[in-house]
């Protein structure tokens, strides 16, 4: 899975005291992973919370914070701040 590869690659380049901030489309209505538009792979990826948590953990990160989409009126997906394990 591309997400695991990217998170693992980023872990190699972030110092132990560093952080990773990213946004993701977390959907409670899916079991694993789906594309919103199947004709555009990775154009609108949707993850279950369980899958994304596993990918983060398996790539050497731990979630420090998770904020819901539209936090403080900002137009973005769920935002995650991670620290190296």
C-alpha positions, 0 to 999 in steps of 0.5 A: 500500500502506498500509504505505508510506503510513504509513512515509512519513508518519511520516518527515515528522514524525520529526527527522533525529536521531530514531528509529522503533520498530515491530513487524511480522509477518515470515513466511519462508513467504510471497513478498510480503504476506498477510493471516492472516485475509482477512475482517479486512483489515490485522488480521493483516498478514504481510510477507516480509522482502524486501518490508518492507525495500523499504518501509522503504527507499522511505519514507526509513528505514534499519533499525538493528536487527531483533530476532526475535519473543519476544526476551527472552520478550516476546510481540511480533512482530519488532521494528525500530528505524529511523533516517532516511536 
